[in-house]
Amino acid sequence: MTGVEQSGVKQEVRQFYDQIGWTLVGDDVYQNARYEDLRPVAREYIHRCHLRVSRHLSPQGRFLLDAGSGPIQYPEYLEYSRGYQYRVCADISITALKEARKRIGEQGLYVVADIANLPFKSGAFDGAVSLHTIHHLPEDEHVQAYQGIYRVLAPGRTAVVVNGWPASRLMNRFEPLVRLALRMQNLSRRLVGKRPADKAQAAAAGKPAARPTTKKGTFTQRHDVAWVRQQVGAIMQLEILTWRSASVRFMRALIHRWLGGRYWLRLLYRLEERYPVYFGENGQYPLIVLKRNE
Ligand SMILES: C[S@@+](CC[C@H](N)C(=O)[O-])C[C@H]1O[C@@H](n2cnc3c(N)ncnc32)[C@H](O)[C@@H]1O
């Protein structure tokens, strides 16, 4: 497993996911879900955004690669490999792979591997996804990871990569409003002695709140749209579309049932569908489609 043992950053990331990120803090809820908005008001929007990934993958095939699979934590993720014989889960965290096995059992092949050094034959996969994982690599290995995913695709097949931008022009426009709303929420919480956001979110999802841990996150490094177009676009055909333009911070601050939150998110989703490139480049999370040459 080249790379996994060598890099201090990777060791730290692996330890984090083995010991913290993929520990269950409730019924089917991992510590890692603290980065998601699990409230009912956001559910429909998030569900529909997850399903966008399938549109860009070949619906059928022998092997689908899930590079940095984690435990396949959301039910929508199962859709991506529904028409495939095998889903190959590659992850540096053994805990992730053990958890993934509980979800897809015999359909899965489980490989402890570093996504910057994929140990697979060129052209072996009919489709690939890599969701929220490349950002855990040291900066100088990001291109290598894109290249590896591209290399293992069969000719004419596609891969979908999702990672957040370091900053979103769209979200930045709302930042003053977000800050104000969060300040007001904190103030009202203190006045009425309500629970903090994490506990409220867990309760809204019908789950027990996460036990406090000393460490809540791990190493990440993100690149912007210009970097992806220049560095990755120079070596392979890619499209930058929208996965989801609203950040969790934005949603927690401004999207609420009593403010018609579900309807605002429906409107946002419709706009994203209409202008996928604009929202892909300016929203929080792009969906990057890589297409292997015929
Ligand atoms: C944020 S989680 C995302 C998991 C899953 N793709 C999802 O969207 O729920 C990142 C995952 O990538 C894995 N990971 C981090 N660095 C990796 C590397 N260099 N090679 C393989 N997997 C890696 C972690 O162990 C973790 O399971």
Ligand as a Chemical Component Dictionary entry (heavy atoms), coordinates in Angstrom:
data_LIG
# 
_chem_comp.id                   LIG 
_chem_comp.type                 NON-POLYMER 
_chem_comp.pdbx_formal_charge   0 
_chem_comp.three_letter_code    LIG 
# 
loop_
_chem_comp_atom.comp_id 
_chem_comp_atom.atom_id 
_chem_comp_atom.alt_atom_id 
_chem_comp_atom.type_symbol 
_chem_comp_atom.charge 
_chem_comp_atom.model_Cartn_x 
_chem_comp_atom.model_Cartn_y 
_chem_comp_atom.model_Cartn_z 
_chem_comp_atom.pdbx_ordinal 
LIG C1  C1  C 0  -15.256 12.623 4.406 1  
LIG S1  S1  S 1  -15.113 10.885 4.293 2  
LIG C2  C2  C 0  -16.171 10.590 2.887 3  
LIG C3  C3  C 0  -16.647 9.177  2.791 4  
LIG C4  C4  C 0  -17.674 8.934  1.702 5  
LIG N1  N1  N 0  -17.104 9.084  0.389 6  
LIG C5  C5  C 0  -18.851 9.870  1.894 7  
LIG O1  O1  O 0  -19.049 10.763 1.070 8  
LIG O2  O2  O -1 -19.575 9.682  2.875 9  
LIG C6  C6  C 0  -13.506 10.617 3.628 10 
LIG C7  C7  C 0  -13.121 9.151  3.490 11 
LIG O3  O3  O 0  -11.927 9.085  2.721 12 
LIG C8  C8  C 0  -11.017 8.190  3.318 13 
LIG N2  N2  N 0  -9.666  8.638  2.944 14 
LIG C9  C9  C 0  -8.994  9.729  3.337 15 
LIG N3  N3  N 0  -7.797  9.798  2.731 16 
LIG C10 C10 C 0  -7.717  8.715  1.933 17 
LIG C11 C11 C 0  -6.712  8.213  1.058 18 
LIG N4  N4  N 0  -5.548  8.839  0.883 19 
LIG N5  N5  N 0  -6.971  7.076  0.381 20 
LIG C12 C12 C 0  -8.144  6.402  0.559 21 
LIG N6  N6  N 0  -9.118  6.831  1.381 22 
LIG C13 C13 C 0  -8.919  7.970  2.053 23 
LIG C14 C14 C 0  -11.298 8.309  4.812 24 
LIG O4  O4  O 0  -10.837 7.177  5.513 25 
LIG C15 C15 C 0  -12.823 8.456  4.805 26 
LIG O5  O5  O 0  -13.433 7.206  4.850 27 
# 
loop_
_chem_comp_bond.comp_id 
_chem_comp_bond.atom_id_1 
_chem_comp_bond.atom_id_2 
_chem_comp_bond.value_order 
_chem_comp_bond.pdbx_ordinal 
LIG C1  S1  SING 1  
LIG S1  C2  SING 2  
LIG S1  C6  SING 3  
LIG C2  C3  SING 4  
LIG C3  C4  SING 5  
LIG C4  N1  SING 6  
LIG C4  C5  SING 7  
LIG C5  O1  DOUB 8  
LIG C5  O2  SING 9  
LIG C6  C7  SING 10 
LIG C7  O3  SING 11 
LIG C7  C15 SING 12 
LIG O3  C8  SING 13 
LIG C8  N2  SING 14 
LIG C8  C14 SING 15 
LIG N2  C9  SING 16 
LIG N2  C13 SING 17 
LIG C9  N3  DOUB 18 
LIG N3  C10 SING 19 
LIG C10 C11 SING 20 
LIG C10 C13 DOUB 21 
LIG C11 N4  SING 22 
LIG C11 N5  DOUB 23 
LIG N5  C12 SING 24 
LIG C12 N6  DOUB 25 
LIG N6  C13 SING 26 
LIG C14 O4  SING 27 
LIG C14 C15 SING 28 
LIG C15 O5  SING 29 
# 
